[in-house]
Each structure stands twice: as structure tokens, then as C-alpha cells.
Amino acid sequence: MRKQKPMSFEDLLKDLQGQNEVPEDPNFVPLDKLFNESFMRKYSAFGSFDEFLEKGNFQAKTREDIQNIPDELFDRHVQRETSFADWEAMLAASNQEYKPKE
């Protein structure tokens, strides 16, 4: 059995501060960029994704926050306030239309 190399104080400190986490996905697109003003105005009466969330009384800043909203509630809000049938359709369209600036 091999002994594990002891962790340096600096590595331990980084680990405790959460800095040794897996690097962010390079393909990750922030919500405000994915659901930009152009997209929101095209498919809803809102100028931003934040306005859309506020209208539904949702407190969400991250994708994880959105995933924690009950599907039925969020799908109903999407259907009522956009031209999409549900969240999955809205997300798919935004991913397809998103063009990163080069």
C-alpha cells in the first residue's frame, strides 16, 4: 500500500477555501448572455431574463437555482409568458440561437 503524499499548507488552505474545485466548463454560457435582450424581446414581452424571473416571483441567479424550481411551476410560467411550450424548449432555442462574440 502506497502512502499518500502529505498535503502542503497552501494546498490545504486552497482546498478549504474551495479553490481546488474542478475548473468551470469552458462551454458554459451565463444565463444573461444565453437569454440576452434580443432573445427575450423576440420571444416574450420582457427585456431581460431577470424581468422574466421577477414576473414569476422566482429568485434565481444561477442554473442551479433554476433547476431547483419545481418543473411544473416553471414550465407554466414559460408557457404563459413566452412563445415556448416549456422550459426545455426555451432553453433549447436559446442554445441554438446563441452566438458567442469572437
C-alpha positions in Angstrom: 0.0 0.0 0.0 1.4 3.4 -1.1 1.4 6.3 1.3 -0.3 9.4 0.1 1.9 12.4 -0.2 1.1 14.9 2.6 -0.8 18.0 1.5 1.0 21.3 1.7 -0.4 24.0 3.9 -1.1 26.1 0.8 -3.0 23.3 -0.9 -4.9 22.6 2.3 -5.8 26.3 2.5 -7.0 26.4 -1.1 -9.0 23.2 -0.6 -10.7 24.7 2.5 -11.5 27.9 0.5 -13.0 25.8 -2.3 -10.3 26.9 -4.8 -9.3 23.4 -5.7 -12.6 22.6 -7.3 -12.9 21.4 -10.9 -12.4 24.2 -13.3 -15.5 25.7 -14.9 -16.8 24.2 -18.1 -15.3 26.3 -21.0 -18.6 25.8 -22.9 -20.7 27.3 -20.0 -22.6 30.3 -21.0 -24.0 32.7 -18.3 -27.8 33.0 -18.3 -27.7 36.7 -19.0 -25.8 36.0 -22.2 -27.8 33.0 -23.2 -31.1 34.8 -22.6 -29.9 38.2 -23.9 -32.2 41.2 -24.5 -32.6 40.3 -28.2 -33.7 36.8 -27.4 -36.1 37.9 -24.6 -37.7 40.6 -26.7 -38.1 38.2 -29.6 -39.9 35.5 -27.6 -41.5 37.4 -24.7 -42.6 40.8 -23.5 -39.5 41.2 -21.3 -36.3 43.0 -22.0 -34.2 40.7 -19.7 -34.2 37.2 -18.2 -34.3 38.9 -14.7 -37.5 40.7 -15.6 -39.0 37.4 -16.7 -38.0 35.7 -13.5 -39.3 38.6 -11.4 -42.7 38.4 -13.1 -43.0 34.8 -11.9 -41.7 35.6 -8.4 -38.7 33.4 -8.9 -35.4 34.1 -7.1 -32.8 32.6 -9.3 -29.3 33.8 -10.2 -27.7 30.5 -11.4 -28.7 27.5 -13.4 -28.7 25.5 -10.2 -31.3 27.9 -8.8 -33.4 27.4 -11.8 -33.1 23.6 -11.6 -34.4 23.9 -8.0 -37.6 25.5 -9.2 -40.4 22.8 -9.5 -40.7 21.9 -13.2 -44.4 22.3 -13.3 -44.3 25.9 -11.9 -41.5 27.0 -14.2 -43.0 25.3 -17.3 -46.3 27.0 -16.6 -44.6 30.4 -16.3 -42.6 29.8 -19.5 -45.8 28.8 -21.4 -47.7 31.8 -20.1 -45.1 34.5 -20.6 -43.2 33.3 -23.7 -43.8 31.7 -27.1 -42.4 28.4 -25.8 -44.4 25.4 -24.5 -42.0 24.7 -21.6 -38.5 25.5 -20.1 -36.8 22.7 -22.1 -38.0 24.3 -25.4 -36.9 27.8 -24.3 -33.5 26.5 -23.2 -33.0 24.6 -26.5 -33.9 27.6 -28.6 -31.6 29.9 -26.7 -28.7 27.4 -27.0 -29.3 27.2 -30.7 -29.5 30.9 -31.3 -26.6 31.8 -29.0 -23.6 33.1 -31.0 -20.5 33.9 -29.0 -18.7 37.1 -29.9 -15.3 36.3 -31.3 
